[in-house]
Amino acid sequence: MKKYIIAFCLPFSFVVFGQVTIGKAIGSVAPASTSVSIEFGDATGGVRGIVLPWATSETAVATTTPAPITGTIFFDSAVKKVKFGRAATVGATAVSEWRDLSLGALSPASTVGVPDTNTEVSTAKTIVAVNTTNAAANTTNGVLVLADTDKAMVLPRVNTIADIVNPSAGMMVFVTGTTPQQLAVFNGIQWSFWTKP
């Protein structure tokens, strides 16, 4: 019976429809608003972050098919930095430059951010969307794709980075206990902070 359940569930494990919350104190609580595709943690703060996908370089990400789109974020394991893809012109969707979100942080030891030797399924992908048409038509290259065009992802919120006892390379959180509030990314040895885009 177990084999039949697994065989039945596998085809449906690649697309998720609806709004998703992860790591909330009460798991069934809906996201903070209808504008949220995926929300990590409680609005009042927590002690966890999310770890971004790791890639070996900008080139490895840029040469995938289909090409990466603006808003792509990953941890570059070669240089131990969190990178954000953006376009040089307004309205463009192709990535024309990679911004370093770890700017100013110390470089970690060479042993930090070393990829696992496990074999990866290169076609693995999860799409989250309320609108099923957005999900079905989506060809974006990524391991986690938020396909709705009118919703956003909410990062885990923490009062301070000290709340995260053992951060991992590529971790990203939103710090609410500072003025101004800040986006924080961890490169494996040090946090860097962003207060504006």
KOLLUMKE-106747 format. One record per residue (C-alpha): residue in one letter; x, y, z. Coordinates in steps of 0.001 Angstrom, whole numbers, plus 524288, in hexadecimal, padded with zeros to 5 digits. Each point is the difference from the previous one (the first is absolute). Layout:
# KOLLUMKE-106747
aXYZ...
***
This chain:
# KOLLUMKE-106747
m800008000080000k80B338093080353k805957FE6F7F238y7F308803F07F9F8i7FEE480C2F80869i80DD0804417FC80a7FDC77FD367F18Cf7F355807E380065c8060D80BAD806FFl80C8C801527F7FFp7F9D68064E7F3E6f7FA0D80A808089As80C4E8037B8079Ff8050680A007F645v7F56B80A7E7FFFEv7F9F98064B80BF0f7F40A808907FE85g7FC4780A21809FAq8064E8080C80A81v80A1F7F9618088Et804E5802AC80DC1i80C137F94E8055Ag804DF8004680DFCk7F4A3807448062Ea7FD077FD4080E53i7F2847FB457FBE7g8019E7F8D77F31As7F23A801FF7FB10v8005A80ED180124a7FE84806C27F2D5p80A51809867FAEDa7FFFF80DF5804F4s7F898804D57F3F5t7FA907FBB97F2EFs80C11805DE7F976v8089A7F51580577s803BA7F3FD7F7F0i808F17FA1780A29e802B98049580DDDf80A9F7FB208091Bg7FE2D8010380EBCd7F7B880890808BFa7FE5F80E9C7FE1At805018022680DDBg80D267F9AA7FD1Fg806967F2F68018Bv80D067F8EE800B3r801497FA6D7F23Eg80338804BD7F25Ci7FF147FA0D7F27Ev80BBD7FA867F8C6l800B2803F87F1CAp8032A7F6A07F4E4w80E987FE1F7FDE6a80655801097F2A1t80E4A7FF0D7FC35s8008D80D537F945e7F88980ADF7F922t803957F9917F323a7FA027F3148043Ev7F32F806E8802E9a80089809077F419t802107F4FC7F639t7F46A7F7C580445t7F4967FE077F6CBp7F71480713800D8a8085680B968043Cp7FE3A8057480DC5i7F68380B47801C1t8012580C4A80839g7FDDA7FD8880E5Ft807DD7F3567FFE8i807817FE6880CCEf80A577F5AD80305f80C1B7FD3180838d80C3E7FFE17F77Ds807F87F5258064Da80C608037C7F85Ev8015D80DB7805B1k7F7617FDEE80C31k7F68080B017FCE2v7F161801AE7FEB9k7FCC3804F57F245f7F3CE806CD7FAEFg7FCC9800EA7F16Cr7FAA880C997FA5Aa7FE55806D17F2E4a8067080C877FB6Et7F376805147F9C4v7F280801E1805C0g7F6717F51F7FCB5a80A4D7F6887FADCt7FF3A7F21680507a80D777FB127FBF5v80AC3800E880A3Fs80A7F8096B7FB53e807A08012B80CB6w801CE7F8C980CCEr800078085580C55d807E87FB6380B94l7F7458001F80C12s80BAB7FBEC80875l8073F80C917FCC2g808BC8043A80B34a7FFC07F3108074Cl80CA57F8CC802DAs802FF7F4717F737p7FDC77F308806D3a809C07F4C9800B0s801027F7907F3DCt7F9107F4DB80714v7F3888081A80178g7F63E7FE767F506v806007F3C57FA12p7F51F7F92F7F86Cd7FBA77F24F803C1t804AB7F4D97F78An7F24E7FA617FEE0t7FA537FEB27F262e7F60780A847FD16v7F3DB7FE9C7F7C0s8022580BC17F722t7F1BE800887FBC6a7FA858005E80DE9k7F70D80BAD8017Et7F4CB8048180896i7F66180A507FB52v7F76580733809BCa7F453807387FA47v7F20A8036F80372n7FCDD801B27F197t800F27F2837F9C3t801F6805FD7F281n80C57806E8804E5a805427F3188052Ea7FCC67F7D67F40Ea80626809AE7F681n80C25802E380816t80D147FC447F9F6t808B6807A480967n80C927F8FB8037Dg801307FE7880EBCv7FE397F67080B3Cl7F525808148063Fv7F814808D67F713l7F5568092B804B8a7F7BA801227F3B8d7F556809B1803A7t801FA80DB27FAACd7F877806E180AE3k805E47F99380C20a80D2380070806E6m808697F7A3808E9v801C38043180E28l80D447FCAA805C9p8017E7FA8780DBCr7FFA380B21809D7v809168006680BD2n801BF80A5C80A78t80EC27FF1D7FEB0i809B87F72A7F8FFa8046C7FB6C80D7Ed7F3137F878800A0i805987F6A77F5CAv809777F791807AEn8061F7F86F7F4BFp7FE10806F27F2DAs8033B7F9227F338a806FA8059E7F427g7F5FE805E97F6D7m7F6398030D80AD7m7F71C80BD07FE84v7F7388069580A38f7F90D80CE780230v804348069C80CC3t7F496807318066Bg806868040480CCCt8088A80AAE7F9F7t7FD6680DB67FB0Ap7FF6A7FFD97F492q7FBCE7F1E97FE1Fq809B07F8607F799l801A77F4B27F6AAa80B267F76980507v807827F5A67F85Ff80A307F69580575n80BAE7FB9E7F7E0g804C17F57280938i807FB808A780909q7F9A180D60800C2w7F2CF806AB7FE3Cs7FE6C80B767F69Cf7F48580957800DCw7F7DC807467F5FEt7F6DA80B1380392k7FC4F803F47F220p7FF1B7F9287F2B8
***
